[in-house]
């Protein structure tokens, strides 16, 4: 038991170690997050561990090998690349190396992860069965995109809330800390592996300006080949197809997590007033962190899921 506890502590310290010494508050916060994960692992030692889905383990092992192969490929490309190309490759390499470290968090989690190929990629969590489902389009880039969301859930950057849909059926949706920056991070991760992003964006009236020549073949489509082009102003327009509404246009534009002040969470979700009012979070102490509200709420209504 003591050996396992020491291993958990060493793991938390390793994953939180910066590439260079950093005493910034962000680094201290990161260390705190990983130490909390460490505590979760120690707490979990008191009960029998869940049997890990062998298919999920095989999928993650295969993914790690492919990421390592991609890293080796990009490192080789750097030897003959120009200075500007090397800078772009370094950005991709950093993301991919980060993904390997983050996968260790997911592998060590008490959450049971399962993988499904689906034409509509998404990450979802079922609190009743403690299961995270990764739906991806079959490509490695898409898989890394959704696994980034799993990592965000593991490290308190996003939450989930169970609500009733218009038909009265209970469904789990992205919670109040899910913001546009969470999506930017996933698209950067996907780009890091693929080297290009291609997606549809919502079309607005400016696309039909009389001062512009309309290319119907490329209308509503974007191709990105630079990491610095993956910004909020672009990702907020991402759509499932031409003439379809943008997927993320109503997400909070301020970066939120479970330790954000409640006032920021409420302001960021101004288009979800019904949910805010229904939860009663607008009547809670607005200066307190969101997680304090969650602790009170789930004591009687376990409908908000956080790690």
C-alpha positions as CSV (number, residue, x, y, z in Angstrom):
1,X,0.0,0.0,0.0
2,X,2.8,2.5,1.0
3,X,4.6,1.7,-2.2
4,X,1.5,2.5,-4.2
5,X,1.0,5.8,-2.4
6,X,4.6,6.8,-3.0
7,X,4.1,5.9,-6.7
8,X,1.0,8.1,-6.9
9,X,2.8,11.0,-5.3
10,X,5.8,10.6,-7.6
11,X,3.5,10.5,-10.6
12,X,1.7,13.7,-9.6
13,X,5.0,15.6,-9.1
14,X,6.4,14.3,-12.4
15,X,3.4,15.3,-14.5
16,X,3.3,18.8,-12.9
17,X,7.0,19.4,-13.4
18,X,7.6,22.3,-15.9
19,X,10.2,22.2,-18.6
20,X,12.1,25.0,-16.8
21,X,11.8,26.2,-13.2
22,X,8.6,28.3,-12.9
23,X,7.2,29.7,-9.7
24,X,4.3,31.4,-11.3
25,X,0.8,31.1,-9.9
26,X,-0.3,29.2,-13.0
27,X,2.4,26.6,-12.3
28,X,1.5,26.3,-8.6
29,X,-2.2,25.9,-9.7
30,X,-1.1,23.1,-12.1
31,X,0.8,21.4,-9.3
32,X,-2.2,21.6,-7.0
33,X,-4.4,20.0,-9.7
34,X,-2.1,17.1,-10.1
35,X,-1.7,16.7,-6.3
36,X,-5.5,16.5,-6.2
37,X,-5.4,13.8,-8.8
38,X,-2.8,12.1,-6.6
39,X,-5.2,12.3,-3.7
40,X,-8.0,10.8,-5.8
41,X,-5.7,7.8,-6.6
42,X,-4.8,7.3,-3.0
43,X,-8.5,7.5,-2.0
44,X,-9.2,4.9,-4.7
45,X,-6.8,2.5,-3.1
46,X,-9.2,1.9,-0.3
47,X,-11.6,0.2,-2.6
48,X,-11.3,-2.5,-5.2
49,X,-10.3,-1.0,-8.6
50,X,-12.6,-1.2,-11.5
51,X,-11.6,-3.7,-14.2
52,X,-10.1,-1.8,-17.0
53,X,-11.7,-2.3,-20.4
54,X,-9.0,-4.3,-22.4
55,X,-10.2,-2.7,-25.6
56,X,-9.7,0.8,-24.2
57,X,-6.3,-0.1,-22.9
58,X,-5.3,-1.5,-26.3
59,X,-6.7,1.7,-28.0
60,X,-4.6,4.0,-25.8
61,X,-1.5,1.9,-26.2
62,X,-1.9,2.0,-30.0
63,X,-2.5,5.8,-29.8
64,X,0.7,6.4,-27.8
65,X,2.8,4.5,-30.3
66,X,1.3,6.5,-33.2
67,X,2.0,9.8,-31.4
68,X,5.6,8.8,-30.7
69,X,6.0,7.9,-34.4
70,X,4.6,11.2,-35.4
71,X,7.0,13.0,-33.0
72,X,9.9,11.2,-34.6
73,X,8.6,12.1,-38.1
74,X,8.4,15.8,-37.2
75,X,11.8,15.8,-35.5
76,X,13.2,14.4,-38.7
77,X,11.5,17.1,-40.8
78,X,13.1,19.8,-38.6
79,X,16.6,18.8,-39.9
80,X,15.9,20.2,-43.3
81,X,13.3,22.8,-42.5
82,X,13.6,26.6,-42.7
83,X,13.6,28.7,-39.5
84,X,9.9,29.6,-39.9
85,X,9.0,25.9,-40.6
86,X,11.0,24.8,-37.6
87,X,9.0,27.2,-35.3
88,X,5.8,25.7,-36.6
89,X,7.1,22.2,-36.1
90,X,8.2,23.0,-32.6
91,X,4.6,24.1,-31.8
92,X,3.2,20.9,-33.0
93,X,5.9,18.8,-31.2
94,X,5.1,20.6,-27.9
95,X,1.4,19.7,-28.3
96,X,2.1,16.1,-29.1
97,X,4.5,15.7,-26.2
98,X,1.9,17.2,-23.9
99,X,-0.6,14.8,-25.2
100,X,1.6,11.8,-24.1
101,X,1.7,13.3,-20.5
102,X,-2.0,13.9,-20.5
103,X,-2.8,10.4,-21.7
104,X,-1.1,9.1,-18.5
105,X,-3.6,11.1,-16.5
106,X,-6.5,9.5,-18.4
107,X,-5.0,6.0,-18.1
108,X,-4.5,6.5,-14.3
109,X,-8.1,7.8,-13.8
110,X,-10.8,6.0,-11.9
111,X,-13.2,6.9,-14.8
112,X,-13.9,4.0,-17.2
113,X,-13.2,5.2,-20.8
114,X,-14.7,3.6,-23.9
115,X,-14.1,4.5,-27.6
116,X,-16.6,4.6,-30.5
117,X,-16.2,5.6,-34.1
118,X,-19.0,8.0,-34.9
119,X,-19.7,10.6,-37.6
120,X,-20.4,13.1,-34.8
121,X,-17.3,13.2,-32.6
122,X,-17.9,14.2,-29.0
123,X,-16.8,13.4,-25.4
124,X,-19.5,12.6,-22.9
125,X,-19.6,11.5,-19.3
126,X,-22.1,9.3,-17.5
127,X,-22.0,10.0,-13.8
128,X,-24.1,7.0,-12.8
129,X,-21.7,4.5,-14.3
130,X,-18.6,6.7,-14.0
131,X,-18.0,6.2,-17.8
132,X,-16.4,8.6,-20.2
133,X,-17.3,8.0,-23.9
134,X,-15.0,9.1,-26.7
135,X,-16.7,9.3,-30.0
136,X,-14.4,10.2,-32.9
137,X,-14.5,10.0,-36.7
138,X,-12.0,7.2,-37.0
139,X,-8.9,9.4,-37.5
140,X,-6.1,9.9,-35.0
141,X,-6.5,13.7,-35.1
142,X,-10.2,13.4,-34.2
143,X,-9.4,11.0,-31.4
144,X,-6.8,13.4,-29.9
145,X,-9.3,16.2,-30.2
146,X,-11.9,14.4,-28.0
147,X,-9.3,13.0,-25.6
148,X,-8.2,16.6,-24.9
149,X,-11.8,17.1,-23.6
150,X,-11.4,14.0,-21.4
151,X,-8.2,15.5,-20.0
152,X,-10.0,18.8,-19.4
153,X,-12.6,16.9,-17.4
154,X,-10.0,15.1,-15.4
155,X,-8.3,18.4,-14.5
156,X,-11.4,20.4,-13.6
157,X,-11.4,22.6,-16.7
158,X,-14.9,21.4,-17.8
159,X,-17.9,19.9,-16.1
160,X,-21.1,18.2,-17.1
161,X,-24.8,18.8,-16.1
162,X,-27.7,16.4,-16.4
163,X,-30.8,18.2,-17.5
164,X,-34.2,17.5,-19.0
165,X,-34.5,18.0,-22.8
166,X,-37.6,19.5,-24.4
167,X,-39.2,16.0,-24.3
168,X,-38.6,15.6,-20.6
169,X,-35.8,13.1,-21.1
170,X,-32.8,13.5,-18.9
171,X,-29.6,14.1,-20.9
172,X,-26.0,15.1,-19.9
173,X,-24.7,18.3,-21.5
174,X,-21.6,20.5,-21.3
175,X,-21.6,22.3,-18.0
176,X,-21.1,25.9,-17.1
177,X,-17.3,25.9,-17.2
178,X,-17.2,24.6,-20.8
179,X,-15.9,27.6,-22.8
180,X,-14.5,28.5,-26.2
181,X,-10.9,28.1,-25.0
182,X,-11.6,24.5,-24.2
183,X,-12.5,24.0,-27.9
184,X,-9.5,26.0,-29.1
185,X,-7.2,23.6,-27.2
186,X,-8.8,20.6,-28.8
187,X,-8.4,21.9,-32.3
188,X,-4.8,22.8,-31.6
189,X,-4.2,19.2,-30.5
190,X,-5.8,17.8,-33.6
191,X,-3.8,20.2,-35.8
192,X,-0.6,19.1,-34.1
193,X,-1.1,15.6,-35.4
194,X,-2.6,16.2,-38.8
195,X,-0.7,19.4,-39.8
196,X,-3.9,20.9,-41.2
197,X,-7.4,21.6,-40.1
198,X,-10.3,21.6,-42.5
199,X,-13.8,22.4,-41.4
200,X,-17.0,24.2,-42.2
201,X,-17.9,27.6,-40.7
202,X,-21.2,29.4,-40.3
203,X,-22.0,31.7,-43.3
204,X,-23.1,35.2,-42.5
205,X,-24.2,38.2,-44.6
206,X,-20.7,39.5,-45.0
207,X,-19.8,36.4,-47.1
208,X,-22.2,37.7,-49.8
209,X,-20.9,41.2,-49.9
210,X,-21.1,42.8,-53.3
211,X,-17.4,43.7,-52.9
212,X,-16.3,40.1,-52.8
213,X,-16.1,37.5,-55.5
214,X,-17.9,34.4,-54.2
215,X,-16.2,31.1,-54.8
216,X,-19.0,28.6,-54.3
217,X,-16.6,25.6,-54.0
218,X,-14.9,27.1,-51.0
219,X,-17.9,28.9,-49.5
220,X,-18.2,28.1,-45.8
221,X,-15.0,26.1,-45.7
222,X,-11.7,26.9,-43.9
223,X,-8.3,25.3,-44.1
224,X,-5.7,26.1,-41.5
225,X,-2.0,25.3,-41.7
226,X,-0.6,27.5,-38.9
227,X,-1.1,27.1,-35.2
228,X,-1.5,30.8,-34.6
229,X,-4.6,30.9,-36.9
230,X,-6.5,28.6,-34.4
231,X,-8.1,31.5,-32.5
232,X,-11.4,32.2,-30.9
233,X,-12.6,34.3,-33.8
234,X,-12.2,31.3,-36.1
235,X,-13.3,28.4,-33.8
236,X,-16.4,30.2,-32.7
237,X,-17.7,29.9,-36.3
238,X,-17.2,26.2,-36.7
239,X,-20.3,24.5,-38.1
240,X,-21.3,20.9,-38.9
241,X,-22.0,22.0,-42.5
242,X,-22.9,24.8,-45.0
243,X,-26.0,26.8,-43.9
244,X,-25.8,25.3,-40.4
245,X,-25.5,27.3,-37.2
246,X,-22.1,27.6,-35.6
247,X,-21.5,25.0,-32.8
248,X,-19.7,27.1,-30.3
249,X,-21.1,30.6,-30.8
250,X,-22.9,30.6,-27.4
251,X,-19.9,29.4,-25.3
252,X,-18.4,31.7,-22.7
253,X,-15.5,33.7,-24.2
254,X,-13.8,34.0,-20.8
255,X,-11.7,31.0,-19.7
256,X,-13.5,29.2,-16.9
257,X,-12.8,26.2,-14.6
258,X,-14.3,24.8,-11.4
259,X,-12.3,27.3,-9.3
260,X,-13.6,30.4,-11.2
261,X,-15.7,32.9,-9.2
262,X,-19.4,32.2,-9.6
263,X,-19.9,35.7,-10.9
264,X,-17.7,34.9,-13.9
265,X,-19.5,31.6,-14.5
266,X,-22.9,33.3,-14.4
267,X,-21.7,36.2,-16.7
268,X,-20.1,33.8,-19.1
269,X,-23.3,31.8,-19.5
270,X,-25.7,34.7,-20.0
271,X,-27.5,32.8,-22.8
272,X,-28.3,29.9,-20.4
273,X,-30.4,32.0,-18.0
274,X,-33.0,29.2,-17.6
275,X,-30.3,26.8,-16.4
276,X,-28.7,29.3,-14.2
277,X,-32.0,30.2,-12.6
278,X,-33.0,26.5,-12.3
279,X,-29.8,25.6,-10.5
280,X,-30.1,28.6,-8.3
281,X,-26.5,29.5,-8.8
282,X,-27.4,33.2,-9.3
283,X,-28.6,33.3,-5.7
284,X,-25.3,31.8,-4.3
285,X,-22.4,33.9,-3.0
286,X,-21.0,35.3,-6.3
287,X,-17.5,35.7,-4.9
288,X,-17.1,32.0,-4.1
289,X,-15.6,29.6,-6.5
290,X,-18.0,27.5,-8.7
291,X,-16.8,24.3,-7.0
292,X,-18.2,25.4,-3.7
293,X,-21.7,25.7,-5.3
294,X,-21.3,22.3,-6.8
295,X,-20.4,20.7,-3.5
296,X,-23.6,22.1,-1.9
297,X,-25.8,21.3,-4.9
298,X,-24.7,17.7,-5.5
299,X,-25.2,16.9,-1.8
300,X,-28.9,16.6,-2.5
301,X,-29.1,16.6,-6.3
302,X,-26.2,14.7,-8.0
303,X,-26.8,16.2,-11.4
304,X,-23.6,18.2,-11.8
305,X,-20.5,16.1,-12.6
306,X,-17.0,17.3,-11.8
307,X,-13.8,15.4,-10.9
